[in-house]
């Protein structure tokens, strides 16, 4: 992922169905979940929120969604090396940010 080679290994069916941007979001999330340090991993609520955002962005572009750019992703402790790449639509931005501040 650090060399932007994700598209080299993605199956064409995944790209056609979900798009490269969604695949990159899920790949960054998976990378964050594999971190050895617990404080660098997202909570289950954060994982749920991100996956719901990916899912809903495919079906509901006209709802009350909020564009979350690089700054919102890179400020979280689980960001990984390239956590700020790209942009993503999230309708639950406020809930996501609040849940990231809850101690584990």
HELIX and SHEET records of a PDB file:
HELIX    1   1 UNK A    6  UNK A    9  1                                   4    
HELIX    2   2 UNK A   12  UNK A   18  1                                   7    
HELIX    3   3 UNK A   20  UNK A   33  1                                  14    
HELIX    4   4 UNK A   38  UNK A   40  5                                   3    
HELIX    5   5 UNK A   44  UNK A   59  1                                  16    
HELIX    6   6 UNK A   70  UNK A   74  1                                   5    
HELIX    7   7 UNK A   93  UNK A  100  1                                   8    
SHEET    1   A 2 UNK A  66  UNK A  68  0                                        
SHEET    2   A 2 UNK A  88  UNK A  90 -1                                        
END                                                                             
